[in-house]
Each structure stands twice: as structure tokens, then as C-alpha cells.
């Protein structure tokens, strides 16, 4: 195993994290210029920004025909979002679940998860339960269907929360000169473009290093995607959630996680499947079932008494996630 690959992986993850933060900053500025409500920014712009590393990594991996990394990154990121990020955040401070999350976002996440699970078991459903490795694929038609569902989710979310700009906002903009307004617009576009460049560069470093590490360690690329790449590309969600908790807004973490999971399943997997069909690798069906189980547990603890995720429940989520990764890694290394 070359240390250069580890350095490349660390550099790639750092660029992905910086790129995701930069995209969020630039896109938030653009959204503010359009008069979009802060809630819409959180559900759409921030969720996209924190999912942008997964999208960048997966598109590059698909172009390089590394479908196992694409699969592992998406499923692993969703498991990390629930088990690692919600777990750690709720341990720092119990998370109170807002009614809007229970009514809309969590059911949408479960629906997206169920759709991806069913698509991943096409072969098993058509052959009476016998699963043959690498015969299940997320095809281009699956990708188109996922993107259609994503557009419905986006339309429903934005249509429900877009509001006219308040008079104070209009008054503030009224005090700006046309030159100031134009300068701010171009500045937001420039920041967003810089973030996208950082994301693409970080994705190339990350994918190349992950493939080399998988070959050097003698483990599957899917396992590398499920662990190192997935956790790395989930760093923006982790940073955003921890920062919100430190500022006394732990409830924002659940919205960030649920929104990112929806983006990962519908947008990231949809786009990746259209670029190149994504195979379900050996062990991938188990990964899908564990991701679905974690999603159901998250829903269960969210709608429980007082609609609050307490530290005990957070410890269970974290233990299940770490235990599963340990089990998968143990099998890969023959333990």
C-alpha cells in the first residue's frame, strides 16, 4: 500500500469538503437573490451542497467504470448519515423532531429507500428469490425514474415553502444600487463555480486513490466505497450537523440528514445510473437491507414519545452502524 494513495485520498476528501462548503455558500447567495425562503434553502440548496461530494465522486467513478465504488458510496453515505451523524449529534444533544419532518421528509425518505431497494432486487424478485451477484443493475431507465421522483420531491418542497420576499428584504434590496446588486450576483456565481471545480478535482483524487487502495489491500472496491469514500463524502453533513448542534440547533441535523439521503438516492443514484448502469456487487443486497433497516429505525425513534431522539437511541444507531462496518470489514479480510 503506497502512502501516496493515502495522501491522495486525504487530499481528495479535503477538496470535497471545501468544495461542498463553497457550493453551499455560493448557492445560498443565489437563492437569496431569488427571494427563496430560508427553509427552502435548507431543504434544497444545503441538502444539495452536502450531497454534492457524493454526486461528484459517483459521476467520476461511473465515467471510469468503477460502478462498485458508486454503489458503495451512495449506500454507505446514507448509512453513515443515519448511524454516524445522527448518532453523534444526538449524543452531543438530544434532537427534537419537527412536525414537518415527520409529516413529509421522513416519509419521502422511506419511499425513496423502498424504491431503491426494490430496484436493487430486480433479479431476486423475478427469479423466485435466488440472488446471483452482478446480475442486478440500476439501469438507465431506473435512473430516469429516480430523477422523475426527485423532480416531484423538489417541486413539492419548493412549491410548499416558496413565499414572497418580505418587505424588509425588499427594502434592503431597494437600498442597493444596480451595480451592487449585479456585483453580488456575479460573486455568488463565481463562488458556486469555484466550489464545483473543487468538487470535481476532489472527486478525481478520491476515486483514483480508493481504487488503488482497494487493489493494494486485496478488498473489493465496493467495501472501500462503503467505508472510506462514504465517510469522506459524508463529512459536509457531519460538519454541518455538529456545527448546528454547537450553536444550539440540534434539530437542524435531522433535516440535513434526511434531505441529503433523499438527494443521494434520487438525484445522485439517478444521475449515476444514466451516465453508466450501476451494478449491485456481492454483499450489496445486504447493504441495501441494512440501509433500509436503519431508515426504519430512524423513523421509529423520530415518531416515538415526545418526538425526540435521546442519547440511548443515538448510541444504538451508532453501535449498529459501526458493528455492521466491522462485520463487513472482518469478512473482507477473512476474520
C-alpha positions in Angstrom: 0.0 0.0 0.0 1.5 3.3 -1.1 1.4 6.2 1.3 0.9 8.4 -1.7 -2.6 6.8 -2.2 -3.5 7.6 1.4 -2.3 11.2 0.9 -4.3 11.4 -2.3 -7.4 10.1 -0.6 -7.0 12.7 2.3 -6.4 15.5 -0.3 -9.5 14.4 -2.2 -11.7 14.3 0.8 -10.4 17.7 1.9 -11.2 19.2 -1.5 -14.6 17.6 -1.4 -15.4 19.1 2.0 -14.1 22.5 1.0 -15.9 22.3 -2.3 -19.2 21.3 -0.7 -19.0 24.2 1.7 -18.1 26.6 -1.1 -21.0 25.4 -3.2 -23.4 25.9 -0.3 -22.1 29.5 0.3 -22.4 30.4 -3.4 -25.8 28.7 -4.0 -27.2 30.3 -0.8 -26.3 33.7 -2.2 -28.0 32.9 -5.4 -31.1 31.6 -3.6 -31.3 34.8 -1.5 -31.2 36.9 -4.7 -34.2 34.9 -6.0 -36.1 35.6 -2.8 -36.4 32.0 -1.7 -37.4 31.4 1.9 -34.7 30.2 4.3 -36.5 26.9 4.9 -36.3 26.1 1.1 -32.6 26.9 1.2 -32.1 24.4 4.0 -34.1 21.7 2.3 -32.8 22.1 -1.2 -29.6 24.2 -1.5 -27.9 23.0 1.7 -29.0 19.4 1.1 -27.7 19.5 -2.4 -24.4 21.1 -1.3 -23.8 18.5 1.3 -24.7 15.8 -1.3 -22.5 17.3 -4.0 -19.4 15.3 -3.0 -21.3 12.1 -3.4 -22.5 13.3 -6.8 -19.1 14.3 -8.0 -17.4 11.1 -6.8 -20.1 8.9 -8.4 -20.1 10.7 -11.8 -16.3 10.4 -12.0 -16.5 6.7 -10.8 -19.1 6.0 -13.5 -17.1 7.6 -16.2 -14.1 5.5 -15.1 -16.3 2.3 -15.0 -15.9 1.9 -11.2 -19.6 1.1 -10.5 -18.8 -0.8 -7.3 -17.4 2.4 -5.8 -20.6 4.3 -6.9 -22.9 1.8 -5.2 -20.8 1.6 -2.0 -20.6 5.4 -1.8 -24.3 6.0 -2.1 -25.5 3.3 0.3 -22.6 3.8 2.7 -23.2 7.6 2.8 -26.9 7.0 3.7 -25.9 4.6 6.4 -23.3 7.0 7.7 -25.8 9.9 7.7 -28.1 7.9 10.0 -25.8 5.8 12.1 -22.8 8.1 12.4 -24.1 11.6 12.0 -27.4 11.4 13.7 -25.9 9.1 16.3 -23.0 11.5 17.2 -25.2 14.6 17.0 -27.9 13.2 19.3 -25.2 12.1 21.8 -24.0 15.7 21.9 -27.5 16.9 22.4 -30.9 15.1 22.0 -32.6 16.0 18.8 -36.2 17.2 18.8 -38.0 16.2 15.6 -40.2 18.9 14.0 -43.7 18.0 12.8 -42.9 18.9 9.2 -40.0 16.4 9.1 -42.4 13.6 10.4 -45.2 14.6 8.0 -43.2 15.0 4.8 -39.4 14.5 4.8 -39.2 11.1 6.7 -42.0 9.5 4.6 -40.3 10.8 1.4 -37.0 9.3 2.5 -38.7 5.9 3.3 -40.4 6.0 -0.1 -37.1 6.7 -1.9 -35.4 4.0 0.1 -38.1 1.4 -0.7 -37.9 2.3 -4.4 -34.1 1.9 -4.5 -34.4 -1.4 -2.5 -36.9 -2.8 -5.0 -34.8 -1.8 -8.0 -31.8 -3.5 -6.4 -33.7 -6.8 -6.0 -35.0 -7.0 -9.6 -33.2 -10.2 -10.2 -34.3 -11.8 -7.0 -37.9 -10.7 -7.5 -38.0 -12.2 -11.0 -36.2 -15.4 -10.2 -38.1 -16.5 -7.1 -35.7 -15.2 -4.5 -32.4 -16.5 -5.9 -29.9 -13.7 -6.0 -27.0 -14.0 -8.4 -24.2 -11.5 -7.9 -23.7 -8.8 -10.6 -27.0 -9.6 -12.3 -28.8 -6.8 -10.6 -28.2 -3.3 -12.0 -29.6 0.2 -11.6 -30.2 0.7 -15.3 -30.7 4.0 -17.2 -34.4 3.5 -17.1 -34.2 3.2 -13.3 -32.1 6.4 -13.3 -34.7 8.3 -15.3 -37.4 7.1 -12.9 -35.4 8.2 -9.9 -34.8 11.6 -11.4 -38.5 12.0 -12.1 -39.3 11.2 -8.4 -36.6 13.7 -7.4 -38.2 16.5 -9.5 -41.6 15.7 -7.9 -39.9 15.9 -4.5 -38.3 19.2 -5.4 -41.4 20.7 -6.9 -43.5 19.7 -3.9 -40.9 21.1 -1.4 -40.3 24.4 -3.2 -44.0 24.8 -4.0 -45.0 24.3 -0.4 -42.5 26.7 1.1 -41.7 29.4 -1.5 -43.0 32.7 -0.2 -42.9 36.3 -1.4 -40.0 38.2 -0.1 -40.7 40.2 3.0 -41.0 43.9 2.9 -37.8 44.2 4.9 -35.9 42.2 2.3 -37.4 44.3 -0.5 -36.4 47.4 1.4 -32.9 46.2 1.9 -32.5 45.4 -1.8 -34.1 48.7 -2.6 -31.2 50.4 -0.9 -28.7 48.6 -3.2 -27.5 50.3 -6.3 -27.8 48.2 -9.6 -24.0 47.9 -9.6 -24.0 46.5 -6.1 -26.8 44.0 -7.0 -25.0 43.0 -10.2 -21.7 42.6 -8.3 -23.3 40.4 -5.6 -24.9 38.2 -8.3 -21.7 37.6 -10.1 -19.9 37.0 -6.9 -22.3 34.3 -5.9 -22.0 32.7 -9.4 -18.2 32.8 -9.1 -18.2 31.2 -5.6 -20.6 28.4 -6.8 -18.4 27.7 -9.9 -15.2 27.6 -7.7 -17.0 25.1 -5.4 -17.9 22.9 -8.4 -14.3 22.9 -9.6 -13.1 21.9 -6.1 -15.6 19.1 -6.1 -14.6 17.7 -9.4 -10.9 17.8 -8.5 -11.5 16.2 -5.1 -13.6 13.5 -6.7 -10.9 12.5 -9.1 -8.3 12.3 -6.3 -10.7 10.3 -4.1 -11.8 7.8 -6.8 -8.3 7.1 -8.0 -6.9 6.7 -4.5 -9.8 4.5 -3.4 -9.3 2.1 -6.4 -5.6 1.9 -5.7 -6.1 1.2 -2.0 -8.7 -1.5 -2.8 -6.3 -3.3 -5.1 -3.4 -2.9 -2.7 -5.4 -4.2 0.3 -7.0 -7.0 -1.7 -10.5 -5.9 -0.8 -13.4 -5.1 -3.0 -13.9 -1.6 -4.4 -17.4 -1.7 -3.1 -16.1 -2.1 0.5 -13.8 0.9 0.0 -16.7 2.9 -1.3 -18.9 1.8 1.6 -16.3 2.8 4.2 -13.6 5.3 3.4 -15.2 7.0 0.5 -18.7 7.1 2.0 -17.5 8.5 5.3 -15.3 11.0 3.5 -18.1 12.3 1.3 -20.4 12.5 4.3 -18.0 14.9 6.1 -20.0 18.0 4.9 -23.2 16.6 6.5 -21.2 15.8 9.7 -19.6 19.3 9.8 -23.0 21.0 9.2 -24.8 18.8 11.9 -22.1 19.2 14.6 -21.9 23.0 13.9 -25.7 23.3 14.2 -25.6 21.3 17.5 -22.8 23.5 18.9 -24.9 26.6 18.1 -27.9 25.1 19.9 -29.8 24.0 16.8 -29.6 20.2 17.0 -33.0 19.8 15.4 -31.5 21.0 12.1 -29.3 17.9 11.9 -32.2 15.6 11.2 -33.4 17.8 8.4 -29.9 17.9 6.9 -29.6 14.1 7.1 -33.0 13.2 5.8 -32.7 15.7 2.9 -29.2 14.5 2.0 -30.4 10.9 2.0 -33.3 11.8 -0.4 -30.8 13.6 -2.7 -28.4 10.7 -2.6 -31.0 8.1 -3.5 -33.0 10.1 -6.1 -30.5 12.6 -7.6 -27.1 11.0 -7.2 -28.1 7.4 -8.0 -30.4 8.6 -10.7 -27.6 10.7 -12.5 -25.0 8.0 -12.0 -27.3 5.3 -13.4 -27.9 7.4 -16.5 -24.2 8.0 -17.0 -23.5 4.3 -16.7 -25.6 1.5 -15.2 -24.6 0.7 -11.6 -24.2 -3.0 -10.6 -25.2 -4.4 -7.2 -21.9 -6.0 -6.1 -21.6 -9.1 -3.9 -22.8 -8.1 -0.5 -24.7 -5.2 -1.9 -28.1 -6.7 -1.2 -27.2 -7.0 2.4 -26.1 -3.4 2.4 -29.4 -2.3 0.9 -31.3 -4.2 3.6 -29.2 -2.6 6.4 -29.7 0.8 4.9 -33.4 0.2 4.8 -33.4 -1.1 8.4 -31.5 2.0 9.7 -34.0 4.2 7.9 -36.9 2.4 9.5 -35.3 2.7 12.9 -34.7 6.4 12.4 -38.4 6.8 11.6 -39.4 4.8 14.6 -37.4 6.8 17.1 -38.5 10.0 15.5 -42.2 9.4 15.9 -41.8 7.9 19.4 -42.9 9.5 22.6 -42.1 13.3 22.6 -40.7 13.1 19.1 -37.2 13.2 20.3 -34.0 11.2 19.6 -32.4 10.7 23.0 -28.8 9.7 23.8 -29.7 6.0 24.4 -31.3 5.7 20.9 -28.4 7.6 19.4 -25.9 5.1 20.9 -28.0 2.2 19.4 -27.8 3.8 16.0 -24.1 4.4 16.2 -23.4 0.9 17.6 -25.4 -0.7 14.8 -23.6 1.3 12.1 -20.1 0.6 13.5 -20.9 -3.0 14.2 -22.0 -3.6 10.6 -19.0 -1.9 9.1 -16.8 -4.0 11.5 -18.6 -7.2 10.4 -18.3 -6.4 6.6 -14.6 -5.5 7.0 -14.0 -8.7 9.0 -15.4 -10.8 6.2 -13.4 -8.9 3.6 -10.1 -9.6 5.5 -11.1 -13.2 6.4 -11.6 -12.7 10.1 
